[in-house]
Amino acid sequence: MDKAINIVSVAVIVILLLAFLSEKFFPIEGLELFYEKKFYLAIIYLILRVSRIYILKKTK
């Protein structure tokens, strides 16, 4: 479970990084709504990291 959370959280970080770079340097037409919803991806990332810590503590 821990490995799956790590993979998903890395994927979310990569998506956030690409969205930030895309918005600032080469905006893509049609992704305006996605650019506005980046905050929700950041919240999902934080939830994943906190749940990973909880799972690690629970299994010890």
Secondary structure, 3 states (H helix, E strand, C coil): CHHHHHHHHHHHHHHHHHHHHHHHHCCCCCCHHHHHCHHHHHHHHHHHHHHHHHHHHHHC
